[in-house]
């Protein structure tokens, strides 16, 4: 919904009649919160070379996204979105925004007008800030493939950003690299104080609306760690790989740290750091911090987002479990981000695009999850049907697509203690990935890194240790969990026991009696951990619902123990993947996709990042796309 601030306040008075909230208090709360955010945005704007105009508005958080065209190839267009922030929380009447595009800094021969969107929530947040944010959105079209373009955003009052640039996708396949991670969050909370309905000034506790909840034993983010800001480091380090684009496989900024898609209520955040029963914490200004955090890369490199459970934000539309709007909590993402409209109707974060000889698919795992069933089944099967159609199309001779990479949030295959594997996701995608020979699945949700051996129809086909080469056509799909993007890390499973039961009929012996340990290049097992690829005490989430009492929460699934042999690489720190693609010199030749895992500030190395795993996927190429 796009109400004015006055209309939003009046509507909330009716919805919150029981809370004695006045129109004046809502307006004051919104403006007070935005004052601090303006200071943050102004600093970022100036640091990026911006020049202020007369209206007192700054532009910050610029980010790019591909706009797929014919054949799902984004050759001739680019989407640009940025935030507009003022000290008053309002935009001057008649203010207009433009994107200037040209061949070099200061040489802008094309002007594209950007629409200005006012994003407000569907209701006020008890005990929390009133969300009122403005975004300028534009699509630049008529571009040439494989070309560098410079751009800036300009407002009609004379405000202008510093120069940035991007490169369009190539017309024919050529070597390139892309990066990926998930579960990122922000290293700092919104700088403005949050104002409760009483008007009292409050400061959010550490670790509620930021990542700063690292344990004392965390060797990276902890008090004695090597990197106190791993989320920012991920973005900075990915830039060193010069990626053509970046994938973020869900759980983007954690404006909703509770993560179950229920109504927002911050009244107990200050005292407990948690939401009341049946509610979620929510602070829309976390998005401001996140967009500033990624701007140094995202203003130059397209970022493509999938949605995770912490991205279900019913402030902007009800989730499926609550009924109502078809946005399913993604209404805010549609305004803040730029999802390509190439997926099934009503599933905004489901889409596809082709870059070179690689087809990429974003799935909404919230719709498939048996662990967290808030949005389960909202598409009525449309997402899976669309996935099948897309995979079939790309595996048709002459499609020009050699490798298929899918990124989604919940893990189909993982052995992490907190979430492990989601049986619903596995049941939906494993048969299709196996049939259509998907090459790589990028997952998140578990805050660590894990890579599997190639899997087909739920089973490992071969061992693929560090440095191995896999032929996905015969061997199956490699799954990586890269939820190591910055949030406080998770650990792998403890030793078999009450908290980690082995499946019925399985008796752990030898190394399998030990806690599940790490397993990556350079790691030296202590002898007190299981460092093999076989894990006897893992589990997956089954569909059977645990139905909470009315008003207490969303339904969840049940854990079912399983023993697996496919957990090849495990690292419980912070890391991202860099994926190098080398097309064949001719149709029918060999093409490769190499996945490198880069760990942030690995203790003891003294280096900003260290490669801890590498695997190469190899195929025979099909004819290149010519349309």
PEFENVEN-V234523 format. One record per residue. N is the residue number from 1. RES is the residue in three letters. NEAR is the number of other ideal C-beta (glycine too) atoms within 10 Angstrom. D_FIRST is the distance of its C-alpha to the first C-alpha in Angstrom with 1 decimal. Layout:
BEGIN
n=[N	N]
res=[RES	RES]
near=[NEAR	NEAR]
d_first=[D_FIRST	D_FIRST]
END
This chain:
BEGIN
n=[1	2	3	4	5	6	7	8	9	10	11	12	13	14	15	16	17	18	19	20	21	22	23	24	25	26	27	28	29	30	31	32	33	34	35	36	37	38	39	40	41	42	43	44	45	46	47	48	49	50	51	52	53	54	55	56	57	58	59	60	61	62	63	64	65	66	67	68	69	70	71	72	73	74	75	76	77	78	79	80	81	82	83	84	85	86	87	88	89	90	91	92	93	94	95	96	97	98	99	100	101	102	103	104	105	106	107	108	109	110	111	112	113	114	115	116	117	118	119	120	121	122	123	124	125	126	127	128	129	130	131	132	133	134	135	136	137	138	139	140	141	142	143	144	145	146	147	148	149	150	151	152	153	154	155	156	157	158	159	160	161	162	163	164	165	166	167	168	169	170	171	172	173	174	175	176	177	178	179	180	181	182	183	184	185	186	187	188	189	190	191	192	193	194	195	196	197	198	199	200	201	202	203	204	205	206	207	208	209	210	211	212	213	214	215	216	217	218	219	220	221	222	223	224	225	226	227	228	229	230	231	232	233	234	235	236	237	238	239	240	241	242	243	244	245	246	247	248	249	250	251	252	253	254	255	256	257	258	259	260	261	262	263	264	265	266	267	268	269	270	271	272	273	274	275	276	277	278	279	280	281	282	283	284	285	286	287	288	289	290	291	292	293	294	295	296	297	298	299	300	301	302	303	304	305	306	307	308	309	310	311	312	313	314	315	316	317	318	319	320	321	322	323	324	325	326	327	328	329	330	331	332	333	334	335	336	337	338	339	340	341	342	343	344	345	346	347	348	349	350	351	352	353	354	355	356	357	358	359	360	361	362	363	364	365	366	367	368	369	370	371	372	373	374	375	376	377	378	379	380	381	382	383	384	385	386	387	388	389	390	391	392	393	394	395	396	397	398	399	400	401	402	403	404	405	406	407	408	409	410	411	412	413	414	415	416	417	418	419	420	421	422	423	424	425	426	427	428	429	430	431	432	433	434	435	436	437	438	439	440	441	442	443	444	445	446	447	448	449	450	451	452	453	454	455	456	457	458	459	460	461	462	463	464	465	466	467	468	469	470	471	472	473	474	475	476	477	478	479	480	481	482	483	484	485	486	487	488	489	490	491	492	493	494	495	496	497	498	499	500	501	502	503	504	505	506	507	508	509	510	511	512	513	514	515	516	517	518	519	520	521	522	523	524	525	526	527	528	529	530	531	532	533	534	535	536	537	538	539	540	541	542	543	544	545	546	547	548	549	550	551	552	553	554	555	556	557	558	559	560	561	562	563	564	565	566	567	568	569	570	571	572	573	574	575	576	577	578	579	580	581	582	583	584	585	586	587	588	589	590	591	592	593	594	595	596	597	598	599	600	601	602	603	604	605	606	607	608	609	610	611	612	613	614	615	616	617	618	619	620	621	622	623	624	625	626	627]
res=[UNK	UNK	UNK	UNK	UNK	UNK	UNK	UNK	UNK	UNK	UNK	UNK	UNK	UNK	UNK	UNK	UNK	UNK	UNK	UNK	UNK	UNK	UNK	UNK	UNK	UNK	UNK	UNK	UNK	UNK	UNK	UNK	UNK	UNK	UNK	UNK	UNK	UNK	UNK	UNK	UNK	UNK	UNK	UNK	UNK	UNK	UNK	UNK	UNK	UNK	UNK	UNK	UNK	UNK	UNK	UNK	UNK	UNK	UNK	UNK	UNK	UNK	UNK	UNK	UNK	UNK	UNK	UNK	UNK	UNK	UNK	UNK	UNK	UNK	UNK	UNK	UNK	UNK	UNK	UNK	UNK	UNK	UNK	UNK	UNK	UNK	UNK	UNK	UNK	UNK	UNK	UNK	UNK	UNK	UNK	UNK	UNK	UNK	UNK	UNK	UNK	UNK	UNK	UNK	UNK	UNK	UNK	UNK	UNK	UNK	UNK	UNK	UNK	UNK	UNK	UNK	UNK	UNK	UNK	UNK	UNK	UNK	UNK	UNK	UNK	UNK	UNK	UNK	UNK	UNK	UNK	UNK	UNK	UNK	UNK	UNK	UNK	UNK	UNK	UNK	UNK	UNK	UNK	UNK	UNK	UNK	UNK	UNK	UNK	UNK	UNK	UNK	UNK	UNK	UNK	UNK	UNK	UNK	UNK	UNK	UNK	UNK	UNK	UNK	UNK	UNK	UNK	UNK	UNK	UNK	UNK	UNK	UNK	UNK	UNK	UNK	UNK	UNK	UNK	UNK	UNK	UNK	UNK	UNK	UNK	UNK	UNK	UNK	UNK	UNK	UNK	UNK	UNK	UNK	UNK	UNK	UNK	UNK	UNK	UNK	UNK	UNK	UNK	UNK	UNK	UNK	UNK	UNK	UNK	UNK	UNK	UNK	UNK	UNK	UNK	UNK	UNK	UNK	UNK	UNK	UNK	UNK	UNK	UNK	UNK	UNK	UNK	UNK	UNK	UNK	UNK	UNK	UNK	UNK	UNK	UNK	UNK	UNK	UNK	UNK	UNK	UNK	UNK	UNK	UNK	UNK	UNK	UNK	UNK	UNK	UNK	UNK	UNK	UNK	UNK	UNK	UNK	UNK	UNK	UNK	UNK	UNK	UNK	UNK	UNK	UNK	UNK	UNK	UNK	UNK	UNK	UNK	UNK	UNK	UNK	UNK	UNK	UNK	UNK	UNK	UNK	UNK	UNK	UNK	UNK	UNK	UNK	UNK	UNK	UNK	UNK	UNK	UNK	UNK	UNK	UNK	UNK	UNK	UNK	UNK	UNK	UNK	UNK	UNK	UNK	UNK	UNK	UNK	UNK	UNK	UNK	UNK	UNK	UNK	UNK	UNK	UNK	UNK	UNK	UNK	UNK	UNK	UNK	UNK	UNK	UNK	UNK	UNK	UNK	UNK	UNK	UNK	UNK	UNK	UNK	UNK	UNK	UNK	UNK	UNK	UNK	UNK	UNK	UNK	UNK	UNK	UNK	UNK	UNK	UNK	UNK	UNK	UNK	UNK	UNK	UNK	UNK	UNK	UNK	UNK	UNK	UNK	UNK	UNK	UNK	UNK	UNK	UNK	UNK	UNK	UNK	UNK	UNK	UNK	UNK	UNK	UNK	UNK	UNK	UNK	UNK	UNK	UNK	UNK	UNK	UNK	UNK	UNK	UNK	UNK	UNK	UNK	UNK	UNK	UNK	UNK	UNK	UNK	UNK	UNK	UNK	UNK	UNK	UNK	UNK	UNK	UNK	UNK	UNK	UNK	UNK	UNK	UNK	UNK	UNK	UNK	UNK	UNK	UNK	UNK	UNK	UNK	UNK	UNK	UNK	UNK	UNK	UNK	UNK	UNK	UNK	UNK	UNK	UNK	UNK	UNK	UNK	UNK	UNK	UNK	UNK	UNK	UNK	UNK	UNK	UNK	UNK	UNK	UNK	UNK	UNK	UNK	UNK	UNK	UNK	UNK	UNK	UNK	UNK	UNK	UNK	UNK	UNK	UNK	UNK	UNK	UNK	UNK	UNK	UNK	UNK	UNK	UNK	UNK	UNK	UNK	UNK	UNK	UNK	UNK	UNK	UNK	UNK	UNK	UNK	UNK	UNK	UNK	UNK	UNK	UNK	UNK	UNK	UNK	UNK	UNK	UNK	UNK	UNK	UNK	UNK	UNK	UNK	UNK	UNK	UNK	UNK	UNK	UNK	UNK	UNK	UNK	UNK	UNK	UNK	UNK	UNK	UNK	UNK	UNK	UNK	UNK	UNK	UNK	UNK	UNK	UNK	UNK	UNK	UNK	UNK	UNK	UNK	UNK	UNK	UNK	UNK	UNK	UNK	UNK	UNK	UNK	UNK	UNK	UNK	UNK	UNK	UNK	UNK	UNK	UNK	UNK	UNK	UNK	UNK	UNK	UNK	UNK	UNK	UNK	UNK	UNK	UNK	UNK	UNK	UNK	UNK	UNK	UNK	UNK	UNK	UNK	UNK	UNK	UNK	UNK	UNK	UNK	UNK	UNK	UNK	UNK	UNK	UNK	UNK	UNK	UNK	UNK	UNK	UNK	UNK	UNK	UNK	UNK	UNK	UNK	UNK	UNK	UNK	UNK	UNK	UNK	UNK	UNK	UNK	UNK	UNK	UNK	UNK	UNK	UNK	UNK	UNK	UNK	UNK	UNK	UNK	UNK	UNK	UNK	UNK	UNK	UNK	UNK	UNK	UNK	UNK]
near=[15	10	17	13	18	12	12	24	23	13	16	22	17	7	12	15	9	6	13	9	19	11	12	10	19	23	17	14	25	23	18	18	24	25	16	18	26	23	15	20	26	19	14	24	27	14	13	18	13	20	14	17	18	11	18	15	25	27	26	27	25	28	24	23	22	27	21	20	18	9	15	23	21	23	22	18	17	24	20	23	23	25	25	25	25	21	17	13	21	17	19	15	6	8	18	13	24	18	24	19	23	17	13	11	14	9	11	19	8	15	11	16	12	22	11	15	16	18	22	25	24	22	15	27	27	18	22	27	26	27	26	24	22	20	22	24	19	21	16	21	13	9	18	11	14	12	15	11	19	17	25	23	25	22	25	15	16	11	22	18	23	17	18	21	16	21	17	20	25	18	17	13	22	13	12	21	16	24	28	27	26	31	31	29	27	28	20	17	21	23	16	21	15	26	22	19	20	10	11	9	11	15	10	21	16	12	14	21	29	22	26	18	16	19	13	8	9	19	18	22	27	16	10	9	19	22	24	16	17	29	27	19	23	28	23	15	23	25	14	12	19	11	22	22	23	23	24	30	34	29	27	31	26	27	28	29	25	20	18	22	26	26	20	26	20	24	18	16	26	15	8	11	16	14	23	18	13	16	22	29	26	26	29	28	23	24	27	29	24	23	26	23	25	25	22	18	20	22	25	16	22	26	22	25	24	29	32	29	26	25	26	31	26	29	24	24	22	20	25	22	21	18	7	12	17	15	20	30	28	26	22	25	22	18	18	26	25	24	21	20	11	17	23	19	11	14	22	21	26	26	25	22	24	24	24	26	25	24	26	25	24	27	30	29	31	30	27	25	28	25	25	27	23	25	25	20	12	18	22	11	11	16	23	19	12	21	23	14	11	23	23	13	15	22	16	10	6	11	19	21	25	24	25	24	22	27	25	32	33	30	30	28	29	30	25	26	21	14	24	28	28	29	24	25	28	22	17	23	24	22	14	16	26	16	14	17	19	26	26	26	27	27	31	34	32	28	25	25	30	28	27	27	26	25	23	18	11	16	14	21	18	13	12	24	13	17	10	18	12	24	17	22	12	11	22	28	26	26	28	30	31	28	32	31	29	30	25	18	25	17	16	27	22	14	18	23	12	6	10	21	14	20	14	6	6	15	9	18	8	8	15	19	15	19	17	27	21	22	23	24	16	14	16	7	14	10	9	9	17	27	17	17	20	16	26	25	28	27	24	25	25	16	14	12	14	11	11	13	8	7	11	11	20	24	16	19	21	15	18	16	17	19	17	25	15	25	25	25	25	25	24	23	25	33	29	29	23	22	24	16	23	18	23	18	10	9	12	10	11	12	21	17	24	16	23	18	25	25	25	26	23	25	14	10	12	9	12	15	24	19	17	21	26	17	24	17	27	18	20	13	20	20	12	19	20	9	7]
d_first=[0.0	3.8	6.1	9.7	11.6	13.5	11.0	9.5	13.2	14.2	11.9	13.1	16.6	16.5	15.3	17.8	20.6	23.1	22.8	23.8	21.0	21.1	18.8	21.3	21.4	17.7	18.0	21.2	20.0	17.2	19.7	22.5	20.7	19.7	23.3	24.7	22.1	23.1	26.7	26.0	24.2	26.9	29.6	28.1	27.6	31.2	32.6	31.2	33.0	30.3	31.4	29.5	29.0	29.1	25.5	25.6	22.8	23.6	22.4	22.6	21.8	22.5	22.5	23.4	22.8	24.8	23.8	26.1	27.9	30.9	32.2	29.2	31.0	29.0	31.8	30.5	27.0	25.1	21.5	21.1	18.2	18.8	17.4	17.9	19.1	20.8	22.9	21.1	17.5	16.8	17.3	20.2	19.7	20.5	20.4	20.5	20.8	23.3	24.9	28.6	30.5	34.2	37.2	38.1	36.9	36.9	37.4	34.2	34.8	31.4	28.3	24.8	21.9	18.8	15.3	13.6	10.0	8.6	7.1	6.8	7.4	7.1	10.7	13.4	16.0	19.4	21.9	19.6	17.8	14.5	12.2	11.5	12.2	12.6	13.7	16.0	16.2	19.2	21.3	25.0	27.1	30.7	32.0	35.3	35.7	37.3	36.9	36.0	33.5	32.9	29.7	28.2	25.0	25.7	24.0	25.3	26.8	29.1	27.3	28.3	28.1	31.2	32.2	31.0	32.0	31.4	33.5	32.5	33.5	37.1	38.4	40.8	40.9	42.3	42.5	39.3	37.9	34.5	33.5	31.4	30.6	28.1	27.2	27.1	25.3	26.2	29.7	28.5	25.9	23.6	26.2	24.7	25.7	23.1	23.2	23.4	22.7	26.3	25.9	28.5	28.4	28.4	28.8	27.5	30.5	31.6	30.2	27.1	24.5	26.9	29.6	32.5	33.8	36.6	39.7	43.0	44.5	41.8	44.0	41.2	38.5	40.8	42.7	45.6	43.5	43.6	40.0	37.9	34.7	34.7	31.0	31.5	34.9	33.4	31.5	34.6	37.0	35.0	35.4	39.2	38.9	37.5	35.0	33.6	30.3	29.1	27.7	25.8	26.1	23.3	22.9	21.7	21.4	21.5	18.7	19.1	22.9	23.3	22.1	21.8	18.0	18.4	16.5	16.9	19.8	21.9	24.5	27.3	26.5	29.1	31.9	31.5	29.2	27.5	24.8	26.0	26.9	24.1	21.5	20.5	20.7	17.8	17.7	15.0	17.7	19.8	17.8	19.3	22.7	22.4	21.4	24.3	26.5	26.2	26.1	30.0	29.8	26.4	26.7	29.8	29.3	26.4	24.8	23.7	21.7	21.9	20.0	22.0	21.8	20.7	17.7	16.2	13.5	12.1	10.3	7.5	8.6	12.1	15.1	17.6	20.0	17.6	16.6	13.3	10.6	12.4	10.8	13.4	12.1	11.8	8.2	9.3	12.4	11.2	10.2	13.2	15.7	16.9	17.7	20.1	19.1	22.5	22.0	21.5	18.5	15.9	17.4	15.7	18.2	21.2	22.9	26.3	28.1	31.8	33.5	37.2	38.7	36.0	33.3	30.4	27.9	24.9	24.6	22.2	24.8	22.5	22.8	26.5	27.4	29.9	30.0	26.4	25.2	21.7	20.3	23.7	24.0	20.4	21.2	24.3	26.6	24.8	24.6	28.4	29.3	27.6	29.3	32.6	32.2	31.4	34.4	36.7	35.8	36.4	39.7	41.0	43.9	43.0	39.3	40.2	38.4	40.9	38.8	35.7	33.7	30.8	28.7	26.8	26.5	28.6	32.3	34.3	37.4	37.9	40.3	38.4	38.9	35.4	33.7	36.4	35.6	33.0	34.8	31.7	30.9	34.7	35.1	32.4	33.3	37.0	38.4	36.4	37.1	40.7	41.1	39.5	40.9	37.8	39.2	37.0	34.2	32.3	31.0	29.8	29.1	32.7	33.2	36.3	37.7	39.4	40.8	42.3	45.2	44.4	43.3	43.7	43.0	42.5	45.8	47.1	49.2	50.8	50.9	49.1	50.0	49.2	50.3	50.4	49.6	47.8	47.9	44.6	46.0	48.6	47.5	43.8	40.6	40.5	37.6	36.7	34.7	33.6	31.5	33.7	31.2	31.5	30.5	33.5	35.7	36.7	40.2	41.8	43.4	46.2	49.6	49.8	50.0	48.2	44.9	45.3	47.3	48.8	48.5	51.1	54.3	53.6	55.9	55.1	58.1	59.0	56.2	53.7	54.6	53.1	49.5	47.4	47.9	46.6	47.9	47.5	49.6	51.5	50.9	54.2	54.1	55.5	57.3	55.3	52.3	51.8	51.4	51.7	49.1	49.8	47.8	49.0	46.6	43.1	40.7	37.8	35.1	35.9	33.6	35.1	32.5	33.1	31.1	30.4	30.7	27.8	25.3	27.2	25.3	24.5	27.5	29.5	32.4	36.1	38.1	41.0	43.7	44.8	47.3	46.4	48.4	45.8	44.6	46.2	44.6	43.2	42.2	40.3	39.5	37.0	37.1	35.4	36.7	37.8	38.4	40.9	41.1	44.4	44.5	47.8	50.0	50.3	49.1	50.8	51.2	50.0	46.5	45.3	42.2	43.2	41.0	42.0	40.8	40.8	41.0	39.9	42.8	45.0	47.3	50.8	50.1	49.4	47.1	43.4	42.9	45.3	45.2	45.7	45.4	45.6	45.6	46.0	44.8	46.9	46.7	48.4	46.2	45.2	45.1	42.7	39.7	40.8	38.0]
END
